[in-house]
Amino acid sequence: MSATESVDVPAGGGFNPPQPTTKGGPDYGRFVAAVRDLQDHARAADAPDDVITAAADLIQQASELLAPFDADEWSSPSGRRMDLPNRGNILNIPVDLHVTDDNRIGGTARFARYHLGRNRAAHGGTIAHLFDSLLGFTAAKLGRSRAQRTAFLHVDYRKIVPVEKVLQVDAGIDDVIDRKIFVSGRLLDGDQVLAEAHSLFVKLKPGQP
């Protein structure tokens, strides 16, 4: 689909259940991984001027190659490749999540070099991003909520969160009151709590964006 084409916006917008797709073919996962690697190298590169010039040319060529195929959010395979980690969504912090035996959400997360703040620590905004995604997933999965929006998110930063290290996450629902789902979670390095968060998600009414 070209940038000039579009589809009708579904009722309720992007909070309709994603329609699985195989668009992008067998190399879409490799494409997403390559973009993530490029972000890391772009953040870390201390290269000679001519290397930066050559890299800029290649990146510009790749952008020009993709530009004619920009599509709206309901047509792009990003977020709809159910066979890929994070459903093929480049934006999210990479995680691997599952429902635990005690009906919570557990799993792992890894901040890349791209998410660096300073001194080997992940940027605080990326930590909040992780929690918003983690707690939203928890509200949807455990609360059986088809669609909800973040009403608030409070993050307590306890210790430095290292980049380029596999960390653990844990989350669960604290309470459900009518359309309100209260959720909390933790980011851990072994038995050390690095950050904690609690949030409120509000279930959307039918057709509400």
C-alpha positions in Angstrom: 0.0 0.0 0.0 1.4 3.4 -0.9 1.4 6.5 1.2 -1.5 7.9 -0.9 -3.7 4.9 -0.1 -5.6 4.2 3.2 -8.2 2.0 4.7 -11.2 2.9 6.8 -10.3 3.6 10.4 -11.8 0.7 12.5 -14.3 1.6 15.2 -12.2 2.1 18.3 -9.1 2.8 16.3 -6.0 0.9 16.9 -7.4 -0.8 20.0 -9.2 -3.4 17.9 -7.5 -6.8 18.2 -4.6 -6.8 15.8 -5.3 -8.8 12.7 -2.5 -11.3 12.3 -0.6 -11.1 9.0 2.4 -12.5 7.2 3.1 -9.3 5.4 6.8 -8.6 5.1 7.5 -12.2 4.4 10.1 -14.5 6.1 12.7 -11.7 6.4 10.5 -9.2 8.4 12.0 -10.5 11.7 15.5 -10.0 10.3 14.4 -6.5 9.1 13.3 -5.5 12.6 16.5 -6.9 14.1 18.6 -5.0 11.6 16.9 -1.8 12.4 17.5 -2.4 16.1 21.2 -3.2 15.4 21.5 0.0 13.4 20.0 2.1 16.2 22.7 0.6 18.6 25.5 1.2 16.2 24.3 4.7 15.4 24.4 5.5 19.2 27.8 3.9 19.7 29.7 4.8 16.6 33.0 6.7 16.8 33.9 6.2 13.2 36.0 8.2 10.7 34.3 10.9 8.8 34.3 9.0 5.5 32.6 6.0 7.2 29.9 8.2 8.7 29.4 9.7 5.2 29.1 6.2 3.6 26.7 5.1 6.3 24.6 8.2 5.9 24.3 7.5 2.2 23.3 3.8 2.8 20.7 4.8 5.4 19.3 7.4 3.1 19.1 4.9 0.3 17.2 2.5 2.6 14.8 5.2 3.6 14.1 6.1 0.0 13.6 2.4 -0.8 10.9 2.1 1.9 9.2 5.5 1.5 6.8 4.7 -1.3 5.3 1.9 0.8 4.4 3.9 3.9 1.0 2.6 5.1 -1.4 3.6 7.9 -1.1 1.8 11.3 -3.9 -0.7 10.5 -2.2 -1.9 7.3 1.5 -2.1 8.3 2.7 -5.5 9.5 4.4 -3.8 12.5 2.5 -4.9 15.6 0.6 -7.6 13.6 3.3 -10.2 13.1 2.1 -12.5 15.8 4.9 -15.0 15.0 7.6 -12.5 16.0 8.8 -11.1 19.4 6.9 -8.0 20.3 4.6 -8.7 17.3 7.3 -7.2 15.1 7.0 -3.8 16.8 10.3 -1.9 16.6 9.2 0.7 19.2 8.9 -1.5 22.2 11.7 -2.5 24.6 12.4 -6.2 23.7 10.7 -8.5 26.3 9.8 -12.1 26.6 6.6 -12.4 28.7 4.4 -15.3 30.0 1.7 -15.9 32.5 3.1 -17.5 35.7 1.6 -20.4 37.7 0.4 -17.9 40.3 -1.5 -15.9 37.6 1.0 -13.0 37.3 3.1 -11.9 34.4 6.8 -12.8 34.4 9.6 -12.7 31.9 12.7 -10.9 30.8 13.7 -7.6 29.3 16.9 -6.2 27.8 17.8 -2.5 27.3 20.1 -2.1 24.3 22.9 0.5 23.7 20.3 2.6 21.9 18.5 3.0 25.3 21.6 4.4 27.1 21.2 7.4 29.3 24.6 7.9 30.8 27.3 5.8 32.5 26.0 2.4 31.3 22.5 3.2 32.7 19.3 2.9 30.7 17.6 6.3 30.2 14.8 6.8 32.7 12.3 7.5 29.9 12.9 4.1 28.4 12.3 2.5 31.8 8.9 4.2 32.0 8.3 3.0 28.4 9.0 -0.5 29.5 6.6 -0.3 32.4 3.8 1.3 30.3 4.0 -1.6 27.9 4.5 -4.3 30.6 1.7 -3.1 32.8 -0.6 -2.5 29.8 0.0 -6.1 28.7 -0.7 -7.3 32.2 -4.0 -5.4 32.4 -5.1 -6.8 29.0 -3.9 -10.3 29.6 -4.9 -10.9 33.2 -7.8 -8.5 33.2 -9.2 -9.8 30.0 -9.6 -6.3 28.8 -9.8 -5.9 25.0 -8.8 -2.2 25.1 -7.6 0.2 27.7 -5.7 3.5 28.0 -3.1 4.5 30.6 -4.6 6.9 33.1 -1.4 7.3 35.1 1.9 5.7 35.5 4.2 6.2 38.6 7.7 4.9 38.5 10.1 4.6 41.4 13.8 4.3 40.3 15.6 2.3 43.0 18.9 1.4 41.4 20.8 1.9 38.1 19.3 -0.1 35.3 22.1 -1.5 33.2 22.0 -1.7 29.4 22.9 -4.8 27.4 22.0 -7.2 30.2 19.1 -9.6 30.5 16.9 -8.5 33.4 13.7 -9.9 34.9 10.2 -8.4 35.1 7.2 -9.3 37.3 3.7 -7.7 37.3 0.2 -8.3 38.4 -3.2 -6.8 38.9 -3.8 -5.2 42.3 -7.5 -4.4 41.9 -10.3 -3.9 39.4 -13.1 -1.4 40.0 -15.7 -1.1 37.3 -13.6 0.1 34.2 -10.5 0.8 36.3 -7.6 -1.7 36.4 -4.9 -1.1 38.9 -1.6 -2.8 38.1 1.9 -2.8 39.5 5.2 -4.4 38.5 8.9 -4.6 39.1 12.2 -4.6 37.1 14.8 -6.8 38.7 18.4 -7.9 38.3 18.3 -11.2 40.1 17.1 -10.5 43.6 17.8 -6.7 43.3 14.8 -4.5 42.6 16.0 -1.9 40.1 12.6 -0.1 39.6 9.0 -0.4 40.6 5.9 1.0 39.0 2.1 1.2 39.6 -0.5 2.4 37.2 -4.1 2.8 36.4 -5.6 1.6 33.1 -9.2 2.5 32.1 -11.1 0.1 29.9 -12.4 1.8 26.8 -16.1 1.9 25.9 -17.1 0.4 22.6 -15.9 2.6 19.8 -13.9 4.9 22.1 -10.5 5.9 20.6 
